């Protein structure tokens, strides 16, 4: 920290001491001016004279009032202005007591607004100049009287300039702080969105593959002794599902790597192009799934393609987990104008117990995915039994939606 910075810090910490020093400086200037005769005698420009005792007393009172100029600027201006007027009327007209009033006027101008500065400055200048010209001992046109107008104008102008600079610096500092807060909020928002996206991906991957592993493991355990060939096939499906889960988890976690870590996986995100493969895994797990598509040849944006795939994946996973034994599922992907409609129906009885409180984020994740691409999602039980998941996704994406898509009754995943 430089010497100037340390001095400014000390002055801000002790404002009363600074005002006392300024008051002492003003008093010294007034007293020195009281001993100087600017006109002299016998053609001499400068000379000495004896100061007027009354003017010195008034100068001391005005300087003492300046000590409190920050606490009560208007009061100090009124007091110093009255003392300056009194000095003009009864004292030595050449003792510059009005200097204290000029300092007080500067303080008022630096701490108020421009209209107030104009009103107070004009009033102070008029009162001081009128008292000097009309009631003083010098002729009204004397340069001492005209100098009062100049000094008052300088004090008001300097105070206005300081106030404007302070306001400008404050505005710049506030704008910088606001920009910093905005950057921090934006960073937090992006982190939260990324965490939510990764959480959805992890949920989709884990829920789908673990459900398949659970079903196939149950089948293997049931037929292990009587039908070892079928048990071996079920275990092969378990192995394949676990391998797929590990690959997708590796791809998802790869997004969290640092810039100097090994290169992240470059496998493209899943989409409707892998729908047959997805349905095949459920069929291998014993779920009867029928697929109807009329969207061949439609190129979807990556976000929409992934959202459609994840909706079908999560819906079929829910069917596998909650629809009961012997359930059948129907998947349809239809192009309707500027939208793609994805529907998953099942006829399950729902006899399997539902998850306990606090479990299940599948439908919530589906709604968030669909909302992110400005789509709508409707879920709920079907008349006569079963469940229905219906998503309407735009073929062309726009700005992200601000609210969640509509969703009636929900079934936890």
Legacy VTK file of the C-alpha trace (Angstrom):
# vtk DataFile Version 3.0
C-alpha trace
ASCII
DATASET POLYDATA
POINTS 413 float
0.000 0.000 0.000
1.430 3.365 -1.018
1.792 6.377 1.247
-1.116 8.145 -0.459
-3.400 5.144 0.049
-2.427 4.904 3.706
-3.128 8.623 4.146
-6.554 8.295 2.519
-7.372 5.342 4.753
-6.395 7.317 7.844
-8.484 10.303 6.743
-11.539 8.115 6.151
-11.068 6.493 9.537
-10.847 9.891 11.337
-13.046 12.401 9.442
-13.361 14.742 12.409
-9.602 15.135 12.635
-9.466 15.926 8.923
-12.176 18.566 9.295
-10.309 20.084 12.239
-7.149 20.300 10.123
-9.078 21.970 7.293
-10.628 24.409 9.757
-7.171 25.252 11.116
-5.909 25.827 7.571
-8.826 28.145 6.780
-8.217 30.074 10.013
-4.519 30.436 9.179
-5.355 31.784 5.708
-7.892 34.253 7.123
-5.483 35.482 9.799
-2.682 35.836 7.255
-4.996 37.759 4.960
-5.933 40.079 7.790
-2.304 41.260 8.069
-1.916 41.929 4.349
-2.905 45.193 2.692
-3.251 44.476 -1.035
-3.150 48.172 -1.915
-0.361 49.458 0.303
0.690 53.091 0.525
2.703 55.436 -1.686
2.117 53.303 -4.759
3.254 50.054 -3.148
1.174 47.095 -4.279
1.543 45.050 -1.064
1.867 46.221 2.524
1.181 45.331 6.125
-1.589 46.486 8.402
-3.009 45.846 11.808
-5.887 43.330 11.694
-9.295 44.178 13.084
-9.836 42.301 16.410
-13.547 41.829 15.690
-12.773 40.253 12.308
-10.327 37.837 13.935
-12.960 36.761 16.468
-15.480 36.183 13.681
-12.842 34.225 11.738
-12.161 31.992 14.776
-15.886 31.281 15.199
-16.310 30.468 11.500
-13.298 28.133 11.556
-14.658 26.367 14.659
-17.976 25.817 12.881
-16.159 24.135 9.964
-15.097 21.295 12.263
-18.705 20.033 12.123
-19.267 20.587 8.401
-19.791 16.863 7.631
-22.267 16.289 10.446
-24.502 19.293 9.729
-23.488 20.886 6.412
-26.546 23.137 6.029
-26.283 24.400 9.597
-22.554 25.084 9.226
-23.204 26.961 5.962
-25.848 29.093 7.666
-23.525 29.878 10.600
-20.467 30.698 8.475
-22.602 32.707 6.048
-24.055 34.751 8.919
-20.574 35.391 10.334
-19.343 36.467 6.878
-22.275 38.876 6.501
-21.598 40.257 9.995
-17.939 40.718 9.100
-18.907 42.603 5.932
-21.171 44.924 7.910
-19.197 45.710 11.071
-15.653 44.378 10.580
-12.683 44.952 8.341
-13.998 44.480 4.797
-10.693 43.045 3.685
-10.555 40.195 6.220
-11.610 37.114 4.164
-14.006 35.538 6.688
-16.195 34.612 3.706
-13.617 31.884 2.914
-15.192 29.725 5.653
-18.597 30.142 4.010
-17.096 29.080 0.676
-15.737 25.867 2.247
-19.134 25.182 3.829
-20.830 25.768 0.461
-18.448 23.252 -1.125
-19.429 20.675 1.505
-23.143 21.190 0.841
-22.646 20.915 -2.929
-20.590 17.722 -2.553
-23.270 16.027 -0.458
-26.506 16.990 -2.160
-28.046 17.019 -5.641
-27.586 19.499 -8.463
-30.874 21.439 -8.068
-30.175 21.957 -4.376
-26.635 23.064 -5.182
-27.957 25.670 -7.622
-30.521 27.034 -5.153
-28.217 27.104 -2.132
-25.262 28.405 -4.168
-27.209 31.275 -5.731
-28.760 32.199 -2.384
-25.394 32.171 -0.579
-23.685 34.173 -3.337
-26.483 36.735 -3.420
-26.513 37.220 0.352
-22.748 37.560 0.686
-22.363 39.834 -2.343
-25.351 42.001 -1.360
-24.092 42.460 2.201
-20.635 43.430 0.957
-21.893 45.823 -1.732
-24.748 47.480 0.186
-23.580 47.469 3.798
-19.801 47.265 3.508
-17.267 50.026 3.954
-15.857 49.691 0.446
-17.562 50.967 -2.716
-20.010 48.481 -4.174
-17.876 48.084 -7.275
-14.699 47.229 -5.351
-12.945 44.102 -6.571
-13.102 42.596 -3.066
-16.879 42.567 -3.332
-16.827 41.052 -6.816
-14.325 38.458 -5.638
-16.935 37.071 -3.232
-19.086 36.076 -6.219
-16.151 34.314 -7.880
-15.137 32.432 -4.745
-18.693 31.276 -4.027
-19.033 30.032 -7.601
-15.748 28.154 -7.331
-16.850 26.462 -4.074
-20.209 25.357 -5.494
-18.650 24.160 -8.767
-15.909 22.186 -6.994
-18.451 20.513 -4.710
-20.641 19.584 -7.676
-17.657 18.108 -9.515
-16.670 16.007 -6.494
-20.243 14.779 -6.032
-20.502 13.822 -9.717
-17.212 11.942 -9.588
-18.259 10.060 -6.457
-21.555 9.090 -8.073
-19.723 7.929 -11.209
-17.253 5.813 -9.248
-20.077 4.356 -7.159
-22.046 3.466 -10.296
-19.003 1.750 -11.836
-18.327 -0.200 -8.636
-21.997 -1.212 -8.326
-22.095 -2.285 -11.975
-18.959 -4.374 -11.487
-20.384 -6.017 -8.343
-23.665 -6.715 -10.160
-21.786 -8.242 -13.076
-19.770 -10.406 -10.675
-22.947 -11.569 -8.938
-24.522 -12.314 -12.314
-21.504 -14.374 -13.375
-21.586 -16.324 -10.130
-25.323 -16.958 -10.430
-24.925 -18.043 -14.044
-22.107 -20.381 -13.068
-24.196 -21.879 -10.263
-27.161 -22.263 -12.607
-25.075 -24.060 -15.204
-23.570 -26.337 -12.572
-27.043 -27.177 -11.282
-28.314 -27.882 -14.798
-25.320 -30.102 -15.548
-25.758 -32.005 -12.299
-29.438 -32.501 -13.068
-28.681 -33.694 -16.586
-26.054 -36.167 -15.371
-28.427 -37.364 -12.642
-31.099 -38.031 -15.260
-28.646 -39.933 -17.444
-27.410 -42.017 -14.531
-30.957 -42.777 -13.450
-31.989 -43.828 -16.950
-28.961 -46.061 -17.417
-29.044 -47.653 -13.972
-32.832 -48.095 -13.761
-33.054 -49.715 -17.199
-30.138 -52.100 -16.998
-30.499 -53.036 -13.344
-34.174 -53.868 -13.942
-33.146 -56.182 -16.765
-30.397 -57.745 -14.662
-32.879 -58.292 -11.830
-35.391 -60.033 -14.113
-32.828 -62.242 -15.837
-31.154 -63.149 -12.553
-34.538 -64.191 -11.180
-35.176 -66.329 -14.231
-31.737 -67.952 -13.914
-32.265 -68.730 -10.246
-35.702 -70.214 -10.965
-34.611 -72.596 -13.765
-31.044 -73.293 -12.657
-31.690 -76.869 -11.558
-34.355 -78.016 -14.027
-33.349 -76.171 -17.227
-29.651 -75.259 -17.129
-29.631 -74.221 -20.806
-32.253 -71.542 -20.189
-30.416 -70.461 -17.045
-27.230 -70.118 -19.049
-29.075 -67.944 -21.609
-30.484 -65.749 -18.833
-27.026 -65.282 -17.348
-25.723 -64.311 -20.779
-28.388 -61.603 -20.905
-27.324 -60.491 -17.424
-23.756 -60.212 -18.596
-24.762 -58.235 -21.698
-26.980 -55.871 -19.703
-24.249 -55.273 -17.119
-21.701 -54.604 -19.870
-24.042 -52.083 -21.514
-24.640 -50.418 -18.159
-20.913 -50.100 -17.520
-20.297 -48.645 -20.992
-23.023 -46.020 -20.611
-21.899 -45.174 -17.079
-18.346 -44.772 -18.352
-19.560 -42.407 -21.087
-21.603 -40.368 -18.607
-18.894 -40.126 -15.967
-16.418 -39.211 -18.703
-18.149 -35.851 -18.915
-16.830 -35.049 -15.443
-13.188 -35.436 -16.359
-10.740 -32.575 -16.204
-9.178 -31.061 -19.305
-5.888 -32.920 -18.712
-7.575 -36.316 -18.219
-7.658 -38.936 -20.962
-9.980 -38.217 -23.822
-13.668 -38.850 -23.068
-15.627 -41.491 -24.989
-16.732 -40.370 -28.439
-19.646 -42.780 -28.867
-22.741 -40.827 -29.964
-25.654 -40.435 -27.579
-28.433 -43.011 -28.021
-31.460 -42.117 -30.137
-34.403 -43.609 -31.977
-31.955 -45.237 -34.368
-31.213 -47.711 -31.556
-34.858 -48.327 -30.709
-34.832 -51.891 -32.038
-31.785 -52.680 -29.923
-33.473 -51.193 -26.847
-36.699 -53.130 -27.414
-34.675 -56.298 -27.946
-33.217 -56.090 -24.460
-36.714 -55.980 -22.965
-37.891 -58.824 -25.150
-34.933 -60.884 -23.984
-36.062 -60.174 -20.429
-39.490 -61.675 -21.173
-41.513 -58.524 -21.823
-43.709 -58.668 -24.900
-43.217 -55.365 -26.776
-44.785 -54.278 -30.062
-43.388 -51.318 -32.017
-45.118 -49.166 -34.616
-43.211 -46.370 -36.377
-44.096 -43.872 -39.094
-41.133 -41.557 -38.575
-38.611 -43.223 -40.880
-36.523 -40.691 -42.749
-37.071 -37.913 -40.194
-33.840 -36.398 -38.912
-34.300 -35.180 -35.353
-32.075 -32.794 -33.418
-29.740 -34.643 -31.065
-31.525 -33.368 -27.933
-34.955 -34.413 -29.210
-33.662 -37.783 -30.411
-32.117 -38.506 -27.007
-35.252 -37.329 -25.154
-37.469 -39.640 -27.212
-35.140 -42.583 -26.608
-34.977 -41.947 -22.854
-38.768 -41.584 -22.574
-39.286 -44.979 -24.220
-36.499 -46.527 -22.153
-37.899 -45.268 -18.861
-41.499 -46.133 -19.754
-40.590 -49.725 -20.676
-38.480 -49.993 -17.527
-41.529 -48.979 -15.476
-43.604 -51.583 -17.311
-40.983 -54.228 -16.523
-40.883 -53.248 -12.856
-44.499 -52.375 -12.024
-46.901 -53.778 -14.621
-46.928 -57.293 -13.235
-46.399 -60.663 -14.855
-47.745 -61.215 -18.335
-47.802 -57.521 -19.170
-47.632 -56.369 -22.770
-46.338 -53.034 -24.008
-46.950 -51.064 -27.187
-44.546 -48.412 -28.472
-45.501 -46.000 -31.233
-43.434 -43.227 -32.797
-45.476 -41.065 -35.176
-44.666 -37.915 -37.131
-47.573 -35.460 -36.805
-46.882 -32.181 -38.587
-43.995 -30.362 -36.902
-43.934 -32.824 -33.996
-42.941 -36.357 -33.119
-45.391 -38.170 -30.855
-44.028 -40.976 -28.693
-46.540 -43.230 -26.926
-45.927 -46.204 -24.635
-48.952 -48.236 -23.478
-49.181 -51.286 -21.280
-51.982 -53.478 -20.025
-50.378 -54.317 -16.716
-52.440 -54.890 -13.619
-49.987 -53.085 -11.384
-50.141 -55.849 -8.788
-46.460 -55.492 -7.945
-45.827 -53.337 -4.901
-44.893 -49.757 -5.587
-41.690 -48.238 -4.234
-41.699 -46.759 -0.790
-41.834 -43.050 -0.009
-39.002 -41.038 -1.447
-38.178 -43.513 -4.200
-38.596 -43.079 -7.920
-37.508 -40.191 -10.141
-38.225 -41.728 -13.535
-41.364 -39.777 -14.456
-39.832 -36.579 -13.092
-36.749 -37.147 -15.250
-38.930 -37.787 -18.316
-40.838 -34.557 -17.730
-37.617 -32.586 -17.344
-36.144 -34.052 -20.520
-39.271 -33.268 -22.522
-39.509 -29.755 -21.064
-35.884 -29.078 -21.976
-36.744 -29.394 -25.697
-40.087 -27.512 -25.346
-42.197 -30.599 -25.551
-45.158 -31.822 -23.490
-45.553 -35.023 -21.512
-48.753 -36.685 -20.323
-48.733 -39.748 -18.077
-51.473 -41.573 -16.247
-53.451 -44.784 -15.842
-55.506 -46.100 -18.746
-59.198 -46.811 -18.572
-59.603 -50.527 -17.939
-56.087 -51.015 -16.567
-52.548 -50.304 -17.549
-50.565 -47.107 -17.912
-49.976 -44.576 -20.684
-46.989 -42.340 -21.395
-47.425 -39.826 -24.203
-44.768 -37.293 -25.257
-45.045 -34.648 -27.973
-41.627 -33.452 -29.126
-40.820 -30.760 -31.696
-38.938 -31.767 -34.810
-36.982 -28.504 -34.588
-35.832 -27.272 -31.193
-35.922 -23.648 -29.995
-34.949 -21.956 -26.740
-35.262 -24.117 -23.628
-38.622 -24.073 -21.934
-39.003 -22.210 -18.637
-41.527 -24.521 -16.982
-42.261 -28.217 -16.746
-44.574 -29.923 -19.172
-48.038 -30.894 -18.047
-48.244 -34.225 -16.282
-51.363 -35.549 -14.532
-51.162 -38.547 -12.277
-47.703 -40.003 -11.836
-46.454 -43.453 -11.065
-43.047 -43.589 -9.346
-40.247 -45.387 -11.141
LINES 1 414
413 0 1 2 3 4 5 6 7 8 9 10 11 12 13 14 15 16 17 18 19 20 21 22 23 24 25 26 27 28 29 30 31 32 33 34 35 36 37 38 39 40 41 42 43 44 45 46 47 48 49 50 51 52 53 54 55 56 57 58 59 60 61 62 63 64 65 66 67 68 69 70 71 72 73 74 75 76 77 78 79 80 81 82 83 84 85 86 87 88 89 90 91 92 93 94 95 96 97 98 99 100 101 102 103 104 105 106 107 108 109 110 111 112 113 114 115 116 117 118 119 120 121 122 123 124 125 126 127 128 129 130 131 132 133 134 135 136 137 138 139 140 141 142 143 144 145 146 147 148 149 150 151 152 153 154 155 156 157 158 159 160 161 162 163 164 165 166 167 168 169 170 171 172 173 174 175 176 177 178 179 180 181 182 183 184 185 186 187 188 189 190 191 192 193 194 195 196 197 198 199 200 201 202 203 204 205 206 207 208 209 210 211 212 213 214 215 216 217 218 219 220 221 222 223 224 225 226 227 228 229 230 231 232 233 234 235 236 237 238 239 240 241 242 243 244 245 246 247 248 249 250 251 252 253 254 255 256 257 258 259 260 261 262 263 264 265 266 267 268 269 270 271 272 273 274 275 276 277 278 279 280 281 282 283 284 285 286 287 288 289 290 291 292 293 294 295 296 297 298 299 300 301 302 303 304 305 306 307 308 309 310 311 312 313 314 315 316 317 318 319 320 321 322 323 324 325 326 327 328 329 330 331 332 333 334 335 336 337 338 339 340 341 342 343 344 345 346 347 348 349 350 351 352 353 354 355 356 357 358 359 360 361 362 363 364 365 366 367 368 369 370 371 372 373 374 375 376 377 378 379 380 381 382 383 384 385 386 387 388 389 390 391 392 393 394 395 396 397 398 399 400 401 402 403 404 405 406 407 408 409 410 411 412
